[in-house]
Amino acid sequence: MANKENCWEFKKCGREPGGENVGHLGVCPAAQHGEGDGVNGGDCRGRVCFAVTGTFCGGEIQGTFAQKEISCLDCPFFNVVEEEEGSDFCLLLPGQTYTPRYDKKK
């Protein structure tokens, strides 16, 4: 497979280091090194952004995965990563746990 796209490339938010929106929005936590670097084959945490607290989607800073679960499960980028990774898809960062509240297939 070719290089895997990270969330900031897919969504064109400009919050990656050196991005056009860093000056007023800051660098996105998903674009910084931390727990989960490389999950789902991304740079930093760029392909597991849905599990990273403080990402910026829908025009506002987002909370924890539990708080943003429904919007992330419906996100086109989430669906691309899930499809590309197949059985190797990781929903969470190492050490995180998840109890579903929402069945997206309903």
SEGU-540666 format. One record per residue: residue in one letter; residue number from 1; x, z, y of N, C-alpha, C in turn. Coordinates in nm, 3 decimals, always signed. Layout:
<atoms>
<atom A, NUM, <X, Z, Y>, <X, Z, Y>, <X, Z, Y>>
...
</atoms>
This chain:
<atoms>
<atom M, 1, <+0.084, +0.000, -0.119>, <+0.000, +0.000, +0.000>, <+0.088, +0.000, +0.125>>
<atom A, 2, <+0.046, -0.067, +0.227>, <+0.118, -0.071, +0.356>, <+0.119, +0.069, +0.417>>
<atom N, 3, <+0.184, +0.083, +0.532>, <+0.185, +0.212, +0.600>, <+0.042, +0.262, +0.618>>
<atom K, 4, <+0.025, +0.391, +0.594>, <-0.108, +0.450, +0.608>, <-0.129, +0.492, +0.753>>
<atom E, 5, <-0.245, +0.458, +0.804>, <-0.277, +0.487, +0.944>, <-0.310, +0.636, +0.962>>
<atom N, 6, <-0.259, +0.693, +1.068>, <-0.288, +0.832, +1.104>, <-0.410, +0.834, +1.196>>
<atom C, 7, <-0.470, +0.951, +1.211>, <-0.593, +0.963, +1.289>, <-0.575, +0.914, +1.432>>
<atom W, 8, <-0.463, +0.948, +1.496>, <-0.443, +0.907, +1.636>, <-0.428, +0.756, +1.649>>
<atom E, 9, <-0.381, +0.690, +1.545>, <-0.372, +0.544, +1.546>, <-0.511, +0.482, +1.525>>
<atom F, 10, <-0.587, +0.539, +1.434>, <-0.721, +0.490, +1.402>, <-0.816, +0.512, +1.519>>
<atom K, 11, <-0.813, +0.633, +1.576>, <-0.908, +0.669, +1.682>, <-0.858, +0.635, +1.823>>
<atom K, 12, <-0.728, +0.604, +1.834>, <-0.668, +0.566, +1.962>, <-0.694, +0.670, +2.072>>
<atom C, 13, <-0.672, +0.797, +2.035>, <-0.700, +0.907, +2.128>, <-0.588, +0.929, +2.229>>
<atom G, 14, <-0.467, +0.883, +2.199>, <-0.356, +0.902, +2.291>, <-0.301, +1.043, +2.295>>
<atom R, 15, <-0.329, +1.123, +2.192>, <-0.280, +1.262, +2.189>, <-0.160, +1.282, +2.098>>
<atom E, 16, <-0.101, +1.173, +2.047>, <+0.021, +1.184, +1.969>, <+0.138, +1.208, +2.066>>
<atom P, 17, <+0.252, +1.262, +2.019>, <+0.365, +1.281, +2.111>, <+0.398, +1.151, +2.184>>
<atom G, 18, <+0.404, +1.159, +2.316>, <+0.429, +1.041, +2.399>, <+0.305, +0.960, +2.430>>
<atom G, 19, <+0.190, +1.002, +2.379>, <+0.065, +0.929, +2.400>, <+0.014, +0.938, +2.544>>
<atom E, 20, <-0.070, +0.844, +2.580>, <-0.118, +0.833, +2.718>, <-0.203, +0.951, +2.766>>
<atom N, 21, <-0.263, +1.028, +2.674>, <-0.349, +1.139, +2.716>, <-0.286, +1.276, +2.700>>
<atom V, 22, <-0.160, +1.280, +2.659>, <-0.093, +1.409, +2.638>, <-0.085, +1.490, +2.767>>
<atom G, 23, <-0.064, +1.423, +2.880>, <-0.051, +1.492, +3.008>, <-0.169, +1.579, +3.044>>
<atom H, 24, <-0.290, +1.534, +3.015>, <-0.407, +1.614, +3.052>, <-0.481, +1.675, +2.935>>
<atom L, 25, <-0.456, +1.630, +2.811>, <-0.523, +1.688, +2.694>, <-0.428, +1.762, +2.601>>
<atom G, 26, <-0.297, +1.739, +2.616>, <-0.199, +1.801, +2.528>, <-0.183, +1.722, +2.399>>
<atom V, 27, <-0.079, +1.758, +2.324>, <-0.054, +1.694, +2.194>, <-0.150, +1.754, +2.093>>
<atom C, 28, <-0.214, +1.669, +2.016>, <-0.309, +1.714, +1.914>, <-0.236, +1.792, +1.805>>
<atom P, 29, <-0.295, +1.900, +1.756>, <-0.233, +1.975, +1.647>, <-0.211, +1.891, +1.521>>
<atom A, 30, <-0.292, +1.791, +1.498>, <-0.274, +1.705, +1.380>, <-0.150, +1.617, +1.394>>
<atom A, 31, <-0.106, +1.594, +1.517>, <+0.011, +1.509, +1.542>, <+0.139, +1.592, +1.553>>
<atom Q, 32, <+0.130, +1.721, +1.525>, <+0.245, +1.810, +1.529>, <+0.280, +1.854, +1.387>>
<atom H, 33, <+0.406, +1.888, +1.367>, <+0.447, +1.938, +1.236>, <+0.385, +2.075, +1.212>>
<atom G, 34, <+0.348, +2.100, +1.087>, <+0.290, +2.228, +1.050>, <+0.252, +2.228, +0.904>>
<atom E, 35, <+0.184, +2.331, +0.862>, <+0.138, +2.342, +0.725>, <+0.056, +2.218, +0.689>>
<atom G, 36, <+0.096, +2.150, +0.587>, <+0.024, +2.030, +0.544>, <+0.087, +1.899, +0.586>>
<atom D, 37, <+0.209, +1.904, +0.641>, <+0.277, +1.779, +0.676>, <+0.277, +1.683, +0.557>>
<atom G, 38, <+0.237, +1.560, +0.581>, <+0.241, +1.457, +0.477>, <+0.122, +1.454, +0.383>>
<atom V, 39, <+0.026, +1.546, +0.398>, <-0.092, +1.543, +0.310>, <-0.162, +1.410, +0.325>>
<atom N, 40, <-0.205, +1.352, +0.219>, <-0.271, +1.221, +0.213>, <-0.181, +1.109, +0.266>>
<atom G, 41, <-0.049, +1.133, +0.265>, <+0.046, +1.029, +0.302>, <+0.061, +1.003, +0.450>>
<atom G, 42, <+0.019, +1.096, +0.533>, <+0.028, +1.075, +0.678>, <+0.153, +1.132, +0.740>>
<atom D, 43, <+0.175, +1.098, +0.866>, <+0.280, +1.161, +0.945>, <+0.224, +1.293, +0.997>>
<atom C, 44, <+0.307, +1.395, +0.995>, <+0.263, +1.529, +1.033>, <+0.137, +1.562, +0.954>>
<atom R, 45, <+0.025, +1.587, +1.024>, <-0.102, +1.615, +0.955>, <-0.207, +1.510, +0.995>>
<atom G, 46, <-0.156, +1.387, +1.017>, <-0.238, +1.279, +1.069>, <-0.339, +1.219, +0.974>>
<atom R, 47, <-0.335, +1.257, +0.846>, <-0.436, +1.209, +0.750>, <-0.509, +1.326, +0.685>>
<atom V, 48, <-0.502, +1.441, +0.750>, <-0.580, +1.558, +0.709>, <-0.629, +1.630, +0.834>>
<atom C, 49, <-0.651, +1.553, +0.941>, <-0.694, +1.607, +1.070>, <-0.822, +1.689, +1.058>>
<atom F, 50, <-0.907, +1.652, +0.965>, <-1.035, +1.720, +0.945>, <-1.016, +1.866, +0.904>>
<atom A, 51, <-0.900, +1.902, +0.852>, <-0.873, +2.039, +0.811>, <-0.791, +2.116, +0.915>>
<atom V, 52, <-0.757, +2.050, +1.026>, <-0.671, +2.110, +1.129>, <-0.758, +2.159, +1.245>>
<atom T, 53, <-0.741, +2.284, +1.280>, <-0.813, +2.343, +1.393>, <-0.760, +2.290, +1.524>>
<atom G, 54, <-0.850, +2.260, +1.617>, <-0.810, +2.223, +1.753>, <-0.791, +2.074, +1.777>>
<atom T, 55, <-0.836, +1.990, +1.684>, <-0.830, +1.846, +1.710>, <-0.932, +1.811, +1.817>>
<atom F, 56, <-0.923, +1.692, +1.872>, <-1.007, +1.650, +1.984>, <-1.090, +1.530, +1.941>>
<atom C, 57, <-1.216, +1.552, +1.915>, <-1.306, +1.443, +1.875>, <-1.437, +1.458, +1.950>>
<atom G, 58, <-1.500, +1.347, +1.972>, <-1.629, +1.350, +2.040>, <-1.619, +1.404, +2.182>>
<atom G, 59, <-1.502, +1.391, +2.244>, <-1.487, +1.434, +2.382>, <-1.460, +1.581, +2.403>>
<atom E, 60, <-1.438, +1.657, +2.294>, <-1.411, +1.799, +2.310>, <-1.322, +1.853, +2.199>>
<atom I, 61, <-1.257, +1.964, +2.228>, <-1.173, +2.030, +2.129>, <-1.262, +2.082, +2.018>>
<atom Q, 62, <-1.220, +2.058, +1.894>, <-1.296, +2.099, +1.777>, <-1.242, +2.230, +1.721>>
<atom G, 63, <-1.322, +2.298, +1.643>, <-1.283, +2.425, +1.582>, <-1.225, +2.406, +1.443>>
<atom T, 64, <-1.250, +2.504, +1.358>, <-1.201, +2.501, +1.220>, <-1.281, +2.399, +1.140>>
<atom F, 65, <-1.234, +2.367, +1.021>, <-1.307, +2.274, +0.936>, <-1.449, +2.324, +0.911>>
<atom A, 66, <-1.464, +2.452, +0.888>, <-1.598, +2.507, +0.863>, <-1.691, +2.481, +0.982>>
<atom Q, 67, <-1.636, +2.483, +1.104>, <-1.718, +2.460, +1.223>, <-1.746, +2.312, +1.248>>
<atom K, 68, <-1.656, +2.225, +1.204>, <-1.672, +2.082, +1.232>, <-1.701, +2.000, +1.108>>
<atom E, 69, <-1.734, +2.068, +1.000>, <-1.754, +2.005, +0.869>, <-1.846, +1.883, +0.873>>
<atom I, 70, <-1.963, +1.895, +0.927>, <-2.061, +1.786, +0.922>, <-2.011, +1.665, +1.000>>
<atom S, 71, <-1.956, +1.686, +1.120>, <-1.908, +1.572, +1.197>, <-1.788, +1.507, +1.128>>
<atom C, 72, <-1.701, +1.585, +1.066>, <-1.585, +1.527, +0.997>, <-1.626, +1.449, +0.872>>
<atom L, 73, <-1.719, +1.500, +0.798>, <-1.762, +1.430, +0.676>, <-1.829, +1.297, +0.708>>
<atom D, 74, <-1.880, +1.283, +0.829>, <-1.942, +1.157, +0.873>, <-1.847, +1.068, +0.952>>
<atom C, 75, <-1.725, +1.113, +0.974>, <-1.628, +1.039, +1.055>, <-1.577, +0.916, +0.980>>
<atom P, 76, <-1.573, +0.800, +1.045>, <-1.521, +0.679, +0.979>, <-1.377, +0.696, +0.930>>
<atom F, 77, <-1.294, +0.769, +1.004>, <-1.155, +0.789, +0.959>, <-1.151, +0.873, +0.832>>
<atom F, 78, <-1.229, +0.979, +0.825>, <-1.238, +1.061, +0.704>, <-1.273, +0.973, +0.585>>
<atom N, 79, <-1.371, +0.886, +0.603>, <-1.415, +0.800, +0.493>, <-1.307, +0.701, +0.451>>
<atom V, 80, <-1.230, +0.649, +0.546>, <-1.119, +0.558, +0.514>, <-1.013, +0.631, +0.431>>
<atom V, 81, <-0.975, +0.751, +0.476>, <-0.873, +0.827, +0.403>, <-0.921, +0.861, +0.263>>
<atom E, 82, <-1.045, +0.907, +0.254>, <-1.101, +0.943, +0.123>, <-1.099, +0.823, +0.028>>
<atom E, 83, <-1.136, +0.706, +0.078>, <-1.138, +0.585, -0.004>, <-0.996, +0.541, -0.042>>
<atom E, 84, <-0.905, +0.541, +0.055>, <-0.768, +0.498, +0.028>, <-0.696, +0.590, -0.070>>
<atom E, 85, <-0.720, +0.718, -0.062>, <-0.650, +0.814, -0.148>, <-0.713, +0.827, -0.286>>
<atom G, 86, <-0.841, +0.796, -0.299>, <-0.907, +0.804, -0.429>, <-0.895, +0.943, -0.490>>
<atom S, 87, <-0.854, +0.950, -0.615>, <-0.847, +1.078, -0.686>, <-0.737, +1.169, -0.632>>
<atom D, 88, <-0.647, +1.117, -0.549>, <-0.540, +1.198, -0.490>, <-0.580, +1.257, -0.354>>
<atom F, 89, <-0.703, +1.231, -0.309>, <-0.750, +1.278, -0.178>, <-0.745, +1.430, -0.169>>
<atom C, 90, <-0.691, +1.480, -0.058>, <-0.688, +1.624, -0.030>, <-0.777, +1.651, +0.091>>
<atom L, 91, <-0.875, +1.735, +0.072>, <-0.969, +1.771, +0.178>, <-0.910, +1.876, +0.272>>
<atom L, 92, <-0.828, +1.964, +0.217>, <-0.780, +2.080, +0.293>, <-0.629, +2.089, +0.296>>
<atom L, 93, <-0.581, +2.172, +0.385>, <-0.439, +2.203, +0.392>, <-0.404, +2.299, +0.279>>
<atom P, 94, <-0.278, +2.306, +0.239>, <-0.239, +2.401, +0.134>, <-0.281, +2.543, +0.171>>
<atom G, 95, <-0.343, +2.612, +0.077>, <-0.388, +2.749, +0.098>, <-0.528, +2.763, +0.154>>
<atom Q, 96, <-0.588, +2.655, +0.207>, <-0.725, +2.663, +0.257>, <-0.822, +2.655, +0.141>>
<atom T, 97, <-0.937, +2.719, +0.157>, <-1.044, +2.709, +0.058>, <-1.169, +2.658, +0.128>>
<atom Y, 98, <-1.261, +2.608, +0.047>, <-1.381, +2.545, +0.102>, <-1.501, +2.568, +0.012>>
<atom T, 99, <-1.611, +2.608, +0.071>, <-1.739, +2.618, +0.001>, <-1.835, +2.526, +0.074>>
<atom P, 100, <-1.877, +2.416, +0.011>, <-1.963, +2.319, +0.080>, <-2.094, +2.381, +0.128>>
<atom R, 101, <-2.132, +2.341, +0.250>, <-2.262, +2.379, +0.305>, <-2.353, +2.260, +0.316>>
<atom Y, 102, <-2.295, +2.141, +0.299>, <-2.365, +2.017, +0.330>, <-2.333, +1.914, +0.226>>
<atom D, 103, <-2.432, +1.855, +0.168>, <-2.410, +1.747, +0.070>, <-2.429, +1.615, +0.142>>
<atom K, 104, <-2.318, +1.544, +0.170>, <-2.327, +1.420, +0.247>, <-2.396, +1.308, +0.174>>
<atom K, 105, <-2.423, +1.324, +0.045>, <-2.489, +1.219, -0.033>, <-2.641, +1.229, -0.028>>
<atom K, 106, <-2.695, +1.334, +0.031>, <-2.842, +1.349, +0.039>, <-2.900, +1.253, +0.136>>
</atoms>
